[in-house]
Amino acid sequence: MSIGKRIVECVPNFSEGRHPEIISQITSEIEKVKGVKLLDVDPGEATNRTVVTFVGEPEAVVEAAFQAVKKAGQLIDMRQHHGAHPRMGATDVLPLIPVSGITLEECARLARQLAQRIADQLQIPCYCYEAAAFTEERRNLAVCREGEYEALPEKLSTPGKGADYGNRPFDDSIARTGCTVVGARDFLIAVNFNLNTTSTRRANAIAFDVREKGRPRREGNPIIGKPMKDADGNTIMIPGTLKCTKAIGWYIDEYGIAQVSMNITNINVTPLHIAFDEVCRCADNRGIRVTGTEIVGLIPKRTLIEAGKYFLEKQHRSTGIPEKDIIDIAIHSLGLSDLRPFNPREKVIEYLLEDNDPKARLVDLTTSGFAEETSRESPAPGGGTISAYMGALGAALGTMVANLSAHKAGWDDRWKEFSDSADEGQQLMTQLLTLVDEDTEAFNRIMAAFGMPKATDEEKALRSAAIQEATLYATEVPLRTMKTACQVFALCRRMAENGNPNSVSDAGVGALAARAAVLGAGLNVKINAASLKDRHRAEALVAEANLLIQQANKAEKEITDIVESKIS
């Protein structure tokens, strides 16, 4: 999986939980789509409903969702459906959920496009809910599904109650498939906080302290008094401290402890680490300690990254450290291994996709393996790839000096200054590591274009156009390497001037590596630009590269002069 990939989760609910052969046919349609990974299939006999979870890049997820809806509409006859769970369609509800690299608003647009496609091509009317809703009241799934399948004949013919896409009077086709509710919502985290008590009552008390709904206001005794009502007869509630959370307390025989079981319905409003700290605070007020955290299901990587950085900042430690180290801090701080060892590779969505990606990356090789791969007779990886890697090493050295400075004795009041620089360095290093593989991919595109057929005039024209397109891309990639590597100089300069004096030489070497990256990538820009037929574009790219080379030479000289003066 490439760094920064856009990932969407989809959790469709199908109105079939009793016939495995039907469920299997539906999920096989999902697995056929390239770029999608099926994570979970959870059938329920009593509910006669199956909840499926799959993830992937947005376009692939949308296609897999459409194919699953199509197959479910062919196999499930809603006229024969009965179950304990509310429902109104063969595919009852179909949410798209942003995981990384994509916003909720973008998922909402995709959901509306998907709903329209389902209505137009499959003749299944669709309602839109949550972030994709067209009206405020339809954000609520229960409003869209009101009356369930049995109410569809009346709803579809009543103004204001019909489907958002494909609305028409109830007919034999709708009688079979029902309607589908398509939407976009934030990621929901199910989590249990472990307590050093066996008391369900005390666990419930903590849950009521924190959950958004809170607890009933009571007359007299706050525990056993009669719940108070407002003028309309509704129970008056004392809100809890955490927005977008639902929670209860329970006792788990398997572990011999009580837990606060919580659903966080919007991790942008209440991140996991904030919920953990607040449960700890409320538990402590009641003489109880939170011993750890149990994640139920899967989580986005950013949940652990945000938690790790949060706890590092509380310690006044630099957050500009490798991703793995940040996640280790989160695991220890949240007590995720309290009940059993926590393996991020089994619980983090992005890692599950990464482990499923058969394409090997150069940046995953060992240093000796990378050198050996470069030395082979194949032309890639070549100079452009090595240039990007040298830039990454330059950023890594600048980051190292920042982290050493943030942790230097006597400099405690400057930790944030250096932490911010280390964060900047980590971002530059990540971008340049991405360019390591992208440069090789650019060369492979050129080779693929040269391998296209050229038997006819049409094939020759297509081949020529593909070669030019691939060559332009192979010119632009090293130019991006140059631009990114040039940003490393500012980091190295700050570290040479103000960083830990014992590491000033490392800042100097970082600047040398960055200059090598810029000059090396510049050579690749020039050699590829020479093959472009669009000479105006080629000359503009070379001119930009030459300007970056001048800036790199100047910056490297200034930084090495600073380093030499500090050393002498």
VOGU-3710 file (C-alpha; in Angstrom, 3 decimals, decimal comma):
1> msigkrivec> 0,000/0,000/0,000  1,406/3,372/-0,956  1,841/6,009/1,707  -1,157/8,332/1,912  -3,590/6,047/0,072  -7,261/7,029/0,233  -9,256/4,377/2,082  -13,015/4,002/2,550  -14,866/1,421/4,625  -18,293/0,110/3,604
11> vpnfsegrhp> -20,616/-1,759/5,988  -23,695/-2,938/4,058  -26,470/-4,782/5,891  -28,221/-7,466/3,832  -31,626/-8,884/4,733  -30,454/-12,491/4,802  -28,865/-14,287/7,737  -30,086/-17,867/7,484  -28,814/-19,164/4,142  -24,991/-19,215/3,937
21> eiisqitsei> -25,034/-20,004/0,222  -26,864/-16,743/-0,517  -24,554/-14,705/1,706  -21,532/-16,292/0,038  -22,753/-15,338/-3,441  -23,145/-11,727/-2,343  -19,748/-11,463/-0,670  -18,046/-13,159/-3,633  -19,157/-10,197/-5,766  -17,293/-7,918/-3,361
31> ekvkgvklld> -14,144/-10,038/-3,445  -14,095/-10,003/-7,255  -13,405/-6,261/-7,303  -9,697/-5,446/-7,449  -8,489/-3,117/-4,722  -11,055/-4,219/-2,127  -10,485/-6,396/0,931  -13,354/-8,198/2,653  -12,742/-7,906/6,398  -15,779/-9,400/8,104
41> vdpgeatnrt> -19,060/-11,240/7,443  -21,397/-11,392/10,449  -24,712/-13,235/9,868  -27,520/-13,297/12,441  -30,186/-15,973/12,346  -32,680/-14,269/14,658  -32,352/-10,938/12,877  -32,177/-12,683/9,467  -29,564/-10,116/8,576  -25,864/-10,108/7,671
51> vvtfvgepea> -23,477/-7,243/8,320  -20,528/-7,182/5,905  -17,398/-5,037/6,243  -14,973/-4,309/3,418  -12,411/-1,589/2,694  -10,365/-0,236/-0,168  -9,823/2,757/-2,403  -13,013/4,830/-2,924  -13,720/3,919/-6,552  -13,184/0,203/-5,900
61> vveaafqavk> -15,365/0,245/-2,780  -18,206/1,984/-4,631  -18,016/-0,586/-7,452  -17,984/-3,506/-5,001  -20,957/-2,019/-3,153  -22,926/-1,685/-6,395  -22,207/-5,280/-7,428  -23,208/-6,560/-3,967  -26,483/-4,603/-4,086  -27,145/-6,011/-7,554
71> kagqlidmrq> -26,595/-9,618/-6,439  -28,620/-9,153/-3,238  -31,517/-7,790/-5,301  -31,401/-10,910/-7,457  -31,204/-13,418/-4,587  -33,271/-11,928/-1,745  -37,060/-11,713/-2,034  -38,332/-9,222/0,530  -41,866/-10,608/0,201  -40,621/-13,679/2,082
81> hhgahprmga> -38,406/-11,888/4,603  -39,024/-11,954/8,352  -36,566/-11,121/11,119  -36,110/-9,361/14,435  -34,240/-6,362/12,994  -35,914/-3,367/11,304  -35,494/-3,543/7,517  -36,958/-2,308/4,259  -34,748/-3,709/1,520  -32,672/-6,657/0,313
91> tdvlplipvs> -29,706/-4,365/0,857  -31,152/-2,487/3,778  -28,505/0,083/4,643  -25,277/0,960/2,839  -22,924/3,456/4,573  -19,585/4,707/3,242  -17,123/5,610/5,995  -13,905/7,634/5,604  -10,843/5,870/7,006  -7,892/7,863/5,657
101> gitleecarl> -7,056/10,355/2,936  -10,705/11,232/2,273  -13,266/13,452/3,997  -16,785/12,708/5,157  -18,060/15,248/2,621  -16,335/13,374/-0,210  -17,874/10,118/1,000  -21,285/11,809/1,054  -20,882/12,801/-2,609  -19,857/9,248/-3,485
111> arqlaqriad> -22,862/7,906/-1,573  -25,273/10,087/-3,531  -23,677/9,050/-6,823  -23,936/5,406/-5,769  -27,583/5,817/-4,754  -28,405/7,340/-8,138  -26,608/4,549/-9,978  -28,465/1,880/-7,971  -31,780/3,572/-8,721  -31,061/4,113/-12,426
121> qlqipcycye> -29,416/0,797/-13,297  -30,985/-1,626/-10,813  -34,378/0,045/-10,437  -34,055/-0,024/-6,638  -35,290/3,227/-5,034  -32,774/4,750/-2,618  -33,042/7,030/0,391  -29,981/9,024/1,491  -29,120/9,329/5,193  -26,540/10,743/7,610
131> aaafteerrn> -24,028/13,030/5,821  -25,558/12,220/2,405  -29,084/13,247/3,460  -30,864/15,997/1,524  -32,942/17,043/4,563  -32,022/17,318/8,227  -34,624/14,795/9,375  -33,376/12,160/6,940  -29,949/12,211/8,549  -31,617/9,811/10,990
141> lavcregeye> -31,738/6,250/9,632  -34,887/5,509/11,622  -36,732/8,314/9,804  -35,779/6,902/6,395  -36,778/3,382/7,437  -39,962/4,374/9,275  -42,668/1,728/8,877  -40,101/-0,651/7,390  -40,766/-2,724/4,251  -44,488/-2,996/4,946
151> alpeklstpg> -44,935/0,799/4,742  -43,299/1,200/1,324  -46,517/1,141/-0,791  -47,864/4,148/1,129  -44,533/5,992/1,546  -43,527/5,861/-2,113  -46,862/7,405/-3,128  -46,925/10,082/-0,425  -45,336/13,470/-1,254  -42,347/14,157/0,976
161> kgadygnrpf> -41,939/10,512/2,003  -40,704/8,995/-1,236  -37,168/7,907/-2,101  -34,482/10,457/-2,972  -33,547/8,530/-6,122  -35,749/6,315/-8,267  -38,991/7,122/-6,501  -42,075/5,607/-8,154  -45,287/3,866/-7,105  -44,818/0,478/-5,462
171> ddsiartgct> -44,588/-2,267/-8,110  -43,564/-5,925/-8,425  -39,870/-5,027/-8,764  -39,873/-2,968/-5,566  -41,935/-5,649/-3,858  -39,043/-8,033/-4,412  -36,052/-5,789/-3,638  -37,538/-3,186/-1,307  -35,623/0,090/-0,959  -32,051/0,770/0,107
181> vvgardflia> -30,774/3,506/2,422  -27,388/4,805/1,231  -25,292/7,263/3,196  -21,989/8,361/4,648  -21,101/8,470/8,316  -18,072/8,890/10,497  -16,088/5,915/11,721  -17,552/4,297/14,835  -15,218/2,793/17,418  -16,456/0,128/19,810
191> vnfnlnttst> -14,254/0,033/22,897  -14,328/-1,407/26,408  -12,434/0,168/29,307  -11,241/-2,423/31,847  -11,795/-1,635/35,527  -10,183/-2,991/38,683  -13,617/-3,827/40,083  -16,281/-6,490/39,667  -19,138/-4,061/40,364  -21,498/-3,575/37,434
201> rranaiafdv> -23,264/-0,800/39,370  -20,067/1,185/39,711  -19,148/0,564/36,089  -22,586/1,849/35,100  -22,108/4,918/37,257  -18,882/5,750/35,395  -20,618/5,105/32,063  -23,425/7,519/33,011  -20,814/10,114/34,055  -19,257/10,182/30,592
211> rekgrprreg> -21,838/9,161/27,971  -23,484/12,021/26,085  -26,984/11,010/27,182  -25,933/11,091/30,822  -28,306/9,938/33,573  -31,855/10,822/34,707  -32,239/13,719/37,126  -33,939/12,291/40,220  -36,015/13,698/43,055  -34,300/13,573/46,432
221> npiigkpmkd> -31,830/10,693/46,403  -29,739/10,938/43,189  -29,471/7,132/42,995  -32,881/5,735/43,913  -35,066/8,835/43,700  -37,924/9,068/41,204  -36,828/10,337/37,741  -37,949/13,915/37,116  -40,113/14,782/34,081  -40,471/17,966/32,055
231> adgntimipg> -43,746/19,600/31,041  -44,126/17,181/28,123  -43,588/14,123/30,292  -40,040/13,442/29,080  -37,368/12,338/31,536  -34,986/15,170/32,421  -31,395/14,064/31,857  -28,085/15,248/33,329  -25,736/15,151/30,298  -22,433/13,292/30,469
241> tlkctkaigw> -19,060/14,793/29,660  -18,280/13,124/26,306  -20,108/14,129/23,142  -20,898/11,486/20,507  -20,590/8,566/22,923  -22,909/5,836/24,162  -21,883/3,749/27,154  -23,024/1,178/29,704  -21,320/-0,806/32,455  -21,203/-4,609/32,534
251> yideygiaqv> -19,408/-7,563/34,091  -17,426/-9,978/31,894  -17,181/-13,544/33,265  -14,322/-14,392/30,893  -12,078/-11,718/32,413  -13,546/-11,537/35,906  -13,815/-7,730/35,745  -16,326/-5,000/35,069  -15,964/-2,766/32,029  -17,307/0,500/30,702
261> smnitninvt> -18,478/-0,489/27,226  -18,587/2,470/24,846  -19,421/3,328/21,253  -17,704/6,475/19,986  -19,876/7,600/17,091  -17,672/10,475/15,932  -13,937/10,176/16,564  -13,405/13,708/15,256  -15,442/15,068/18,174  -14,298/12,594/20,827
271> plhiafdevc> -11,048/10,792/19,934  -10,258/7,515/21,689  -7,489/9,004/23,850  -9,802/11,745/25,153  -12,450/9,152/26,031  -9,801/7,063/27,815  -8,552/9,966/29,913  -12,080/11,035/30,857  -13,111/7,513/31,880  -9,899/7,350/33,944
281> rcadnrgirv> -10,810/10,654/35,634  -14,367/9,617/36,450  -13,262/6,182/37,622  -10,668/7,764/39,912  -13,386/9,983/41,410  -15,138/6,783/42,452  -12,021/5,067/43,812  -11,627/2,846/40,744  -8,747/2,507/38,304  -8,848/1,870/34,566
291> tgteivglip> -6,366/-0,935/33,944  -6,532/-0,986/30,164  -8,545/-0,763/26,969  -10,087/-3,402/24,713  -10,720/-2,477/21,072  -13,689/-4,316/19,551  -13,343/-4,731/15,797  -11,045/-2,564/13,680  -9,773/1,005/13,918  -8,213/3,547/11,537
301> krtlieagky> -4,491/4,080/11,969  -4,967/7,757/12,780  -6,734/6,783/16,026  -3,493/5,329/17,378  -1,301/8,027/15,824  -3,370/10,770/17,448  -3,327/8,923/20,776  0,429/8,359/20,671  1,124/12,016/19,884  -1,303/13,111/22,611
311> flekqhrstg> 0,537/11,118/25,288  3,951/12,201/23,987  2,917/15,848/24,205  1,736/15,316/27,787  5,257/14,101/28,545  6,784/17,080/26,665  8,406/14,613/24,269  8,934/15,059/20,537  6,154/13,720/18,307  8,426/13,725/15,247
321> ipekdiidia> 9,368/10,061/15,609  8,660/7,046/13,358  5,083/5,844/13,039  5,831/2,520/14,724  7,239/4,277/17,801  4,179/6,526/18,062  1,859/3,523/17,869  3,888/1,684/20,536  3,402/4,688/22,848  -0,355/4,577/22,178
331> ihslglsdlr> -0,541/0,837/22,896  1,267/1,203/26,229  -0,528/4,407/27,255  -4,016/3,064/26,535  -3,223/-0,354/28,012  -4,312/-2,101/24,833  -2,471/-5,291/25,787  -4,090/-5,516/29,221  -6,251/-8,554/28,418  -4,324/-10,033/25,494
341> pfnprekvie> -1,398/-8,936/23,301  -2,468/-6,148/20,930  -1,163/-6,568/17,391  -1,680/-3,468/15,208  -1,317/-5,649/12,097  -4,546/-7,409/13,074  -6,535/-4,395/14,268  -5,564/-1,416/12,083  -7,389/-1,163/8,755  -4,495/0,372/6,812
351> ylledndpka> -2,112/-2,383/7,948  -4,560/-5,098/6,944  -4,696/-3,608/3,456  -0,925/-3,196/3,366  -0,351/-6,823/4,329  -2,765/-7,844/1,564  -0,903/-5,842/-1,095  1,180/-8,287/-3,174  3,285/-5,519/-4,724  6,710/-5,285/-3,096
361> rlvdlttsgf> 8,101/-1,817/-2,339  11,725/-0,791/-2,569  11,447/1,091/0,717  10,569/-2,178/2,464  13,919/-3,727/1,527  16,840/-3,855/3,943  19,650/-1,389/3,266  21,819/-4,194/1,838  18,877/-5,529/-0,151  18,250/-2,074/-1,607
371> aeetsrespa> 21,906/-1,720/-2,622  21,940/-5,200/-4,160  18,727/-4,532/-6,106  20,229/-1,316/-7,450  23,425/-3,103/-8,509  21,668/-5,660/-10,717  21,681/-5,406/-14,501  18,095/-4,132/-14,616  17,939/-0,342/-15,261  15,570/0,297/-12,359
381> pgggtisaym> 15,920/1,327/-9,602  18,265/3,944/-10,970  19,571/7,417/-10,300  16,182/9,038/-9,746  15,238/6,463/-7,146  18,589/6,781/-5,381  18,221/10,583/-5,418  14,857/10,351/-3,664  16,362/8,008/-1,071  19,286/10,363/-0,436
391> galgaalgtm> 16,747/13,131/0,117  14,915/10,929/2,604  18,181/10,287/4,465  18,871/14,035/4,550  15,433/14,647/6,080  16,016/11,788/8,525  19,291/13,322/9,735  17,688/16,726/10,255  14,886/15,016/12,154  17,350/13,103/14,306
401> vanlsahkag> 19,056/16,330/15,374  15,645/17,844/16,202  14,731/14,864/18,379  18,089/14,893/20,150  17,616/18,608/20,802  14,054/18,125/22,102  15,353/15,613/24,643  18,534/17,470/25,617  18,982/18,049/29,331  18,474/21,685/30,237
411> wddrwkefsd> 16,486/22,440/27,081  13,130/21,230/28,448  11,431/24,555/27,753  12,294/24,216/24,032  10,858/20,723/23,471  7,879/21,985/21,397  10,148/24,029/19,105  12,206/20,967/18,239  9,220/18,624/18,206  7,614/20,778/15,511
421> sadegqqlmt> 10,824/20,613/13,469  10,961/16,835/13,913  7,339/16,555/12,725  8,260/18,586/9,643  11,232/16,306/9,007  9,132/13,152/9,329  6,672/14,506/6,752  9,479/15,327/4,299  11,048/11,924/4,838  7,709/10,210/4,187
431> qlltlvdedt> 7,163/12,178/0,967  10,637/11,349/-0,299  10,264/7,658/0,568  7,079/7,648/-1,506  9,055/9,123/-4,395  11,604/6,289/-4,109  9,062/3,825/-5,459  7,267/6,352/-7,640  10,445/7,085/-9,598  10,899/3,406/-10,404
441> eafnrimaaf> 7,210/3,151/-11,308  7,690/6,087/-13,708  10,484/4,211/-15,501  8,314/1,075/-15,665  5,567/3,090/-17,344  7,962/4,114/-20,098  8,992/0,503/-20,653  5,336/-0,572/-20,762  4,579/2,103/-23,353  7,501/0,979/-25,545
451> gmpkatdeek> 6,117/-2,554/-25,329  2,770/-1,607/-26,871  1,887/-3,055/-30,323  2,840/-1,049/-33,422  1,570/-3,114/-36,344  -0,935/-0,538/-37,640  -0,920/3,232/-37,986  -3,533/3,476/-35,218  -1,441/1,311/-32,892  1,646/3,364/-33,694
461> alrsaaiqea> -0,186/6,588/-32,841  -1,471/5,178/-29,562  1,992/3,856/-28,695  3,647/7,185/-29,482  1,130/9,089/-27,359  1,605/6,641/-24,459  5,392/7,000/-24,649  5,146/10,783/-24,519  2,695/10,672/-21,600  4,927/8,247/-19,667
471> tlyatevplr> 8,024/10,322/-20,440  6,363/13,487/-19,163  5,435/11,676/-15,959  9,010/10,368/-15,642  10,230/13,971/-15,950  7,779/15,388/-13,422  8,481/12,791/-10,711  12,197/13,689/-10,239  11,219/17,365/-10,379  8,947/16,687/-7,387
481> tmktacqvfa> 11,897/14,976/-5,704  13,959/18,133/-6,267  11,276/20,406/-4,819  10,767/18,192/-1,759  14,497/17,732/-1,137  14,975/21,505/-1,299  12,673/21,822/1,706  15,126/19,745/3,737  17,661/22,623/3,742  15,509/24,832/5,989
491> lcrrmaengn> 15,307/22,021/8,554  19,034/21,319/8,453  19,858/25,033/8,681  17,730/25,443/11,853  19,367/22,402/13,401  22,876/23,581/12,467  22,236/27,034/13,948  20,090/26,188/16,996  20,104/22,431/17,523  22,113/20,221/19,831
501> pnsvsdagvg> 25,720/21,352/19,207  26,995/17,806/19,678  25,057/16,814/16,519  25,858/19,773/14,294  27,859/17,559/11,924  24,741/15,418/11,380  22,847/18,492/10,244  25,687/19,168/7,813  25,578/15,657/6,394  21,808/16,060/6,043
511> alaaraavlg> 22,375/19,139/3,889  24,940/17,276/1,763  22,459/14,422/1,220  19,712/16,884/0,288  22,007/18,596/-2,257  22,908/15,225/-3,766  19,190/14,453/-4,030  18,458/17,715/-5,836  21,391/17,454/-8,257  20,823/13,758/-8,920
521> aglnvkinaa> 17,091/14,173/-9,559  17,940/17,158/-11,766  19,979/14,921/-14,057  16,920/12,675/-14,446  14,709/15,643/-15,268  17,100/16,686/-18,029  17,604/13,261/-19,603  13,861/12,540/-19,692  12,947/16,029/-20,883  15,248/15,496/-23,868
531> slkdrhraea> 12,812/12,869/-25,176  9,739/15,103/-24,992  8,337/16,286/-28,315  6,708/19,282/-26,623  9,881/21,368/-26,524  8,241/24,337/-24,835  7,190/22,114/-21,921  10,562/20,384/-21,856  12,497/23,653/-21,693  10,260/24,945/-18,911
541> lvaeanlliq> 10,873/21,787/-16,834  14,643/21,988/-17,348  14,678/25,687/-16,467  12,812/24,952/-13,224  15,279/22,156/-12,439  18,278/24,446/-13,030  16,842/27,046/-10,664  16,390/24,399/-7,947  19,983/23,238/-8,477  21,244/26,796/-7,955
551> qankaekeit> 19,200/27,098/-4,754  20,487/23,738/-3,501  24,123/24,604/-4,126  23,722/27,921/-2,319  21,835/26,427/0,649  24,267/23,536/1,098  27,267/25,913/1,056  25,705/28,179/3,673  24,830/25,269/5,958  28,238/23,607/5,723
561> diveskis> 29,847/26,970/6,511  27,693/27,164/9,668  28,673/23,609/10,593  32,384/24,246/10,008  32,255/27,381/12,168  30,500/25,505/14,984  32,988/22,638/14,849  36,059/24,930/14,840
//
